[in-house]
Amino acid sequence: MDRRHPRHGQLFLRESTNPILTPEDWPYTVNAVFNPGATLGPDGETILLVRVEDRSGVSHLTVARSSDGLTGWQVDDKPLIAPMRGRYEDQWGAEDPRITRVGEEYFISYTGFSPSGPLVILARTLDFRSYELCSVVAPPEDKDAALFTRRFGGRHALLHRPVASGAHGEAPNIWLSYSPDLVHWGDHRIVIEARRSGNWDREKVGLGPPPLETPSGWLVLFHGVKATAAGSLYRVGVALLDLDQPSVVLARGDEWVFGPEAPYELQGDVPGVVFPTGWVVQPDGQARVYYGAADSTVAVAFARVDELIEFAFSHCVCATFHPGQRCSMGGADPARAAEERDRFPLRPTSGPGFSASAWQDPDRT
């Protein structure tokens, strides 16, 4: 039975029983549950690592498990990752995790809220029962980070979003960094910029779930923010990065593809927010996209990967339909377009189609 709420022309279809997790589902008293990392566990169950804000206002990360990813959630009775006495990096909270599986290990990138501001912390686990800290990837202020599932030239790669001060009119943008060992990071490159115009993503952009490898490129969902008289609106856009040079943007949708509409997205601690942080893709190419709704509950929507890729090409910011070729604007602000074109000539891709059987091995280096 199709449990989704369809609407003509929408790429995302909401689960009819949303929200799927609320504070009432927790075995202890909390204020809000939202922004979950998502993956499939070793036995095939869906695992969500949920940001939980308690009534002190501090956040921690707790695991919820489900056999079908929609119902029957079993929530752990204590956090997996929480602020610890003497650990400065997340002294004021652990927030907004993303999960990347590499071989048998799961890497968790999350925002540590330190007294110096937000920063990116990388941890690893085999079973979501215990974890090991790897490193502080980026000092304050930085957030919205996730690893790629494979290396590039022997180096790990990570998308993240440094927080700009705004003193000179700059906006927070999505950056790419590399590391040989998950500890030392460098070769930083800007990938997706906020568009300083009247667009839906003018104030800032930030990574959604971890980048997804497809035959056409790395599929990226990102949130964009536009300030209005009633407050900031968080919506979702789509982009495609080159398989071998992920700093190269093949396509970037000009329009947002998912925005706050349902009552549970318009009402809550922070109204008008949809904030995807995890996805699980089925063999038929349908993705379950897990997101925080109004910074209060967890919801899920369904989208087809091939349709998201096609949309990125057919509604690209360059206003040209160019399946199989790189965007002439590079997904950046127009001022940087000429420089990007000179550095990276058009490169053929495998086209906008998607086939689950053609996915690359996540462990490939």
C-alpha positions as CSV (number, residue, x, y, z in Angstrom):
1,M,0.0,0.0,0.0
2,D,1.3,3.5,-0.9
3,R,1.4,5.3,2.4
4,R,2.6,8.6,0.9
5,H,0.7,11.9,0.4
6,P,1.1,12.7,-3.3
7,R,1.0,16.2,-4.8
8,H,1.2,16.9,-8.4
9,G,4.7,18.1,-9.5
10,Q,6.5,17.4,-6.2
11,L,9.7,15.4,-6.1
12,F,9.2,14.7,-2.4
13,L,6.2,12.8,-1.0
14,R,5.7,13.0,2.8
15,E,4.9,9.9,4.8
16,S,1.2,10.0,5.8
17,T,2.0,9.2,9.4
18,N,4.5,12.0,9.9
19,P,6.0,12.9,12.3
20,I,7.4,9.5,12.8
21,L,9.3,10.4,16.0
22,T,8.2,12.9,18.7
23,P,9.4,13.7,22.2
24,E,6.6,11.5,23.5
25,D,8.4,8.5,22.0
26,W,11.4,9.0,24.2
27,P,11.9,6.9,27.4
28,Y,13.0,9.9,29.3
29,T,11.8,13.5,29.4
30,V,13.0,15.7,26.5
31,N,11.9,18.9,24.8
32,A,12.5,18.1,21.1
33,V,13.9,15.4,18.8
34,F,15.0,16.3,15.3
35,N,17.8,16.3,12.6
36,P,18.7,12.6,12.6
37,G,21.6,10.9,10.9
38,A,20.4,7.7,9.1
39,T,21.8,4.4,7.9
40,L,21.2,0.7,7.6
41,G,22.7,-1.3,10.4
42,P,24.7,-4.5,10.0
43,D,21.5,-6.6,10.2
44,G,19.5,-4.4,7.8
45,E,17.5,-2.5,10.3
46,T,17.2,1.3,9.9
47,I,19.2,3.3,12.5
48,L,18.6,6.9,13.2
49,L,21.0,8.9,15.4
50,V,18.7,11.6,16.6
51,R,19.5,15.0,17.9
52,V,17.7,15.3,21.3
53,E,17.3,18.6,23.1
54,D,16.5,18.1,26.8
55,R,14.7,20.6,28.9
56,S,18.0,22.2,30.0
57,G,18.4,23.3,26.4
58,V,21.5,21.1,25.8
59,S,21.5,18.6,22.9
60,H,22.8,15.0,22.8
61,L,22.5,12.1,20.3
62,T,20.4,9.0,20.9
63,V,19.8,5.9,18.7
64,A,16.4,4.8,17.4
65,R,15.9,1.6,15.5
66,S,13.2,0.2,13.2
67,S,12.8,-2.8,11.0
68,D,11.0,-1.0,8.2
69,G,12.4,2.6,8.8
70,L,8.9,4.0,9.4
71,T,7.2,2.3,12.4
72,G,8.0,0.3,15.5
73,W,10.8,2.5,16.6
74,Q,12.9,1.2,19.6
75,V,14.6,4.2,21.3
76,D,17.7,3.6,23.4
77,D,17.2,4.5,27.1
78,K,20.4,6.6,27.2
79,P,22.4,8.8,24.7
80,L,25.1,7.4,22.5
81,I,27.0,10.7,22.3
82,A,26.5,13.4,25.0
83,P,28.6,16.2,26.5
84,M,31.2,14.9,28.9
85,R,32.8,16.5,31.8
86,G,36.2,17.8,30.8
87,R,35.6,17.5,27.0
88,Y,35.7,21.1,25.8
89,E,34.7,20.4,22.1
90,D,31.0,19.6,22.8
91,Q,30.7,20.9,26.3
92,W,27.5,22.8,25.4
93,G,25.9,20.1,23.2
94,A,26.2,17.5,20.4
95,E,24.1,18.3,17.4
96,D,23.0,17.4,13.8
97,P,24.8,14.2,13.0
98,R,25.4,12.7,9.6
99,I,26.4,9.0,9.1
100,T,28.7,7.6,6.4
101,R,29.3,3.9,6.2
102,V,32.8,2.9,5.0
103,G,33.3,-0.8,4.9
104,E,32.2,-2.2,8.2
105,E,32.6,1.1,10.1
106,Y,30.2,3.9,10.5
107,F,31.6,7.4,10.7
108,I,29.6,10.0,12.5
109,S,30.2,13.7,11.8
110,Y,28.4,16.0,14.2
111,T,28.4,19.5,15.4
112,G,30.0,20.0,18.8
113,F,28.8,23.1,20.5
114,S,31.8,24.4,22.4
115,P,32.2,27.6,24.5
116,S,34.1,29.0,21.5
117,G,31.3,28.2,19.1
118,P,30.2,25.2,16.9
119,L,32.8,22.9,15.4
120,V,32.9,19.6,13.5
121,I,33.7,16.4,15.3
122,L,34.3,13.0,13.7
123,A,33.6,9.7,15.5
124,R,33.4,6.1,14.5
125,T,31.4,3.1,15.6
126,L,30.8,-0.5,14.5
127,D,27.4,-1.1,16.3
128,F,26.0,2.2,17.6
129,R,26.4,0.8,21.1
130,S,29.7,2.5,21.7
131,Y,31.9,4.9,19.7
132,E,35.4,6.3,19.4
133,L,36.3,9.9,18.7
134,C,38.6,10.4,15.7
135,S,39.3,14.1,15.6
136,V,38.1,17.6,15.7
137,V,37.9,18.1,11.9
138,A,37.3,21.9,11.9
139,P,37.6,24.5,14.7
140,P,34.9,27.1,15.4
141,E,32.8,28.1,13.7
142,D,31.9,25.2,11.4
143,K,29.1,22.7,11.0
144,D,26.9,20.7,8.6
145,A,29.6,18.1,7.7
146,A,29.7,14.6,6.2
147,L,32.3,12.3,4.8
148,F,32.2,10.8,1.3
149,T,32.0,7.0,1.1
150,R,35.3,6.6,-0.7
151,R,38.7,8.2,-1.1
152,F,40.0,10.4,-3.9
153,G,43.6,9.8,-4.8
154,G,44.1,8.0,-1.4
155,R,42.6,10.9,0.5
156,H,39.4,11.1,2.5
157,A,37.0,14.0,1.6
158,L,34.5,15.9,3.6
159,L,31.9,18.5,2.9
160,H,31.3,21.1,5.6
161,R,30.0,24.6,6.1
162,P,32.2,27.2,7.8
163,V,30.2,30.0,9.4
164,A,31.1,33.4,8.0
165,S,31.0,36.4,10.2
166,G,29.1,38.5,7.7
167,A,31.2,41.5,8.5
168,H,32.1,42.0,4.8
169,G,28.8,40.8,3.4
170,E,29.9,37.2,2.9
171,A,27.5,34.3,3.5
172,P,28.2,30.8,4.8
173,N,29.0,28.4,1.9
174,I,29.7,24.7,1.5
175,W,33.3,23.8,1.4
176,L,35.3,20.6,0.5
177,S,38.4,19.4,2.5
178,Y,40.7,16.5,2.2
179,S,42.7,14.3,4.7
180,P,45.1,11.4,4.4
181,D,44.3,10.1,7.9
182,L,40.9,11.6,9.1
183,V,43.0,13.8,11.5
184,H,44.9,16.4,9.4
185,W,42.7,18.3,7.0
186,G,43.5,20.7,4.2
187,D,43.3,21.6,0.5
188,H,40.1,23.4,1.3
189,R,37.9,24.4,-1.7
190,I,34.6,26.1,-2.0
191,V,31.9,24.0,-3.7
192,I,28.4,25.5,-3.3
193,E,27.9,29.2,-2.6
194,A,24.9,31.0,-1.2
195,R,23.5,33.2,-4.0
196,R,23.6,36.8,-2.8
197,S,20.5,37.9,-4.7
198,G,16.7,37.4,-4.3
199,N,16.9,33.6,-4.4
200,W,15.6,31.1,-1.9
201,D,19.2,30.3,-0.9
202,R,20.6,33.8,-0.5
203,E,21.4,33.9,3.3
204,K,23.3,30.7,3.6
205,V,23.6,27.1,2.4
206,G,24.6,24.0,4.2
207,L,24.9,20.3,3.5
208,G,21.9,17.9,4.1
209,P,22.6,14.1,4.2
210,P,26.0,12.7,3.2
211,P,26.7,12.9,-0.6
212,L,25.3,9.9,-2.4
213,E,27.3,8.2,-5.2
214,T,25.4,7.5,-8.4
215,P,26.6,6.7,-11.9
216,S,25.9,10.4,-12.8
217,G,27.8,11.9,-10.0
218,W,27.6,12.6,-6.3
219,L,24.0,13.6,-5.5
220,V,23.9,16.3,-2.8
221,L,20.9,17.7,-1.0
222,F,21.5,21.0,0.7
223,H,19.5,23.5,2.7
224,G,19.2,27.1,1.7
225,V,17.9,29.9,3.9
226,K,16.1,33.1,3.0
227,A,15.2,35.7,5.6
228,T,11.6,37.0,5.5
229,A,9.7,39.5,7.6
230,A,8.2,36.5,9.5
231,G,11.6,34.8,10.1
232,S,14.0,32.5,8.2
233,L,12.7,29.9,5.8
234,Y,14.7,26.7,5.4
235,R,14.2,24.9,2.1
236,V,16.0,22.1,0.3
237,G,17.9,22.2,-3.0
238,V,19.7,19.6,-5.1
239,A,23.1,19.5,-6.8
240,L,25.4,17.0,-8.5
241,L,29.2,16.8,-8.1
242,D,31.8,15.2,-10.3
243,L,32.6,11.6,-9.4
244,D,36.3,12.0,-9.5
245,Q,36.6,15.8,-8.8
246,P,33.9,16.5,-6.2
247,S,34.9,20.2,-6.1
248,V,33.4,20.4,-9.6
249,V,29.6,21.0,-9.7
250,L,28.0,19.3,-12.6
251,A,24.5,20.7,-12.0
252,R,22.7,22.7,-9.4
253,G,18.9,23.2,-9.3
254,D,17.8,26.8,-9.5
255,E,14.6,26.1,-7.6
256,W,14.1,24.6,-4.2
257,V,12.6,21.1,-4.3
258,F,11.3,20.6,-0.7
259,G,10.0,23.2,1.7
260,P,7.9,23.6,4.9
261,E,4.2,23.1,4.2
262,A,2.8,20.6,6.6
263,P,1.5,21.8,10.0
264,Y,4.3,19.9,11.9
265,E,6.9,21.8,9.7
266,L,5.2,25.2,10.2
267,Q,4.7,24.9,14.0
268,G,7.3,24.1,16.6
269,D,10.3,25.5,18.3
270,V,11.6,27.0,15.0
271,P,8.7,27.3,12.6
272,G,9.2,27.0,8.8
273,V,12.1,24.5,8.8
274,V,12.7,21.3,7.0
275,F,16.2,20.1,7.6
276,P,17.2,16.8,6.0
277,T,20.3,15.1,7.6
278,G,20.0,11.4,6.5
279,W,18.7,9.1,3.8
280,V,18.4,5.4,3.1
281,V,18.2,4.3,-0.5
282,Q,16.2,1.2,-1.5
283,P,17.4,-1.1,-4.4
284,D,14.7,0.3,-6.7
285,G,16.2,3.8,-6.4
286,Q,13.7,5.3,-4.0
287,A,15.2,7.2,-1.1
288,R,13.7,7.7,2.4
289,V,14.8,11.1,3.4
290,Y,14.8,11.8,7.1
291,Y,14.6,15.3,8.3
292,G,13.9,17.6,11.3
293,A,10.6,19.4,11.2
294,A,10.5,22.8,12.8
295,D,13.4,21.8,15.2
296,S,10.8,19.7,17.1
297,T,10.1,16.3,15.5
298,V,11.5,13.8,13.0
299,A,9.7,13.2,9.7
300,V,10.4,11.3,6.5
301,A,9.7,11.9,2.9
302,F,10.2,9.8,-0.2
303,A,12.0,10.8,-3.4
304,R,13.4,8.9,-6.4
305,V,17.1,9.4,-7.0
306,D,16.8,9.4,-10.8
307,E,14.2,12.2,-10.6
308,L,16.4,14.3,-8.4
309,I,19.3,14.0,-10.8
310,E,17.1,14.8,-13.8
311,F,15.8,17.9,-12.0
312,A,19.3,19.2,-11.2
313,F,20.1,19.0,-15.0
314,S,16.8,20.3,-16.3
315,H,16.4,23.1,-13.8
316,C,20.1,24.1,-13.5
317,V,21.2,27.6,-12.3
318,C,22.8,28.1,-15.7
319,A,19.4,28.0,-17.4
320,T,20.6,25.4,-19.8
321,F,19.5,21.8,-20.1
322,H,22.8,19.9,-20.3
323,P,22.5,16.3,-19.3
324,G,25.9,14.6,-19.3
325,Q,27.8,17.8,-19.1
326,R,29.1,20.1,-16.4
327,C,27.3,23.3,-15.5
328,S,28.9,26.3,-17.2
329,M,28.5,28.3,-13.9
330,G,29.9,25.6,-11.7
331,G,27.1,26.1,-9.2
332,A,28.9,29.2,-7.9
333,D,28.1,32.9,-8.0
334,P,28.2,34.4,-11.5
335,A,31.4,36.4,-10.5
336,R,33.3,33.1,-10.3
337,A,31.8,31.4,-13.3
338,A,34.5,32.4,-15.8
339,E,37.3,31.3,-13.5
340,E,35.6,28.0,-12.9
341,R,35.1,27.4,-16.7
342,D,38.8,28.0,-17.3
343,R,39.9,25.6,-14.5
344,F,37.6,22.8,-15.3
345,P,36.4,22.2,-18.9
346,L,33.1,20.4,-19.6
347,R,33.5,16.8,-18.7
348,P,31.1,14.1,-19.9
349,T,29.2,12.1,-17.3
350,S,27.1,9.0,-17.6
351,G,23.9,11.0,-18.0
352,P,21.0,11.7,-15.7
353,G,19.7,8.2,-15.5
354,F,20.0,6.1,-12.3
355,S,20.4,2.4,-11.9
356,A,20.8,0.9,-8.5
357,S,22.7,-2.1,-9.9
358,A,25.3,0.4,-11.3
359,W,26.2,1.9,-8.0
360,Q,29.9,2.0,-7.1
361,D,31.2,0.0,-4.2
362,P,31.3,2.4,-1.2
363,D,34.6,0.8,-0.2
364,R,36.3,1.6,-3.5
365,T,39.4,3.8,-3.1
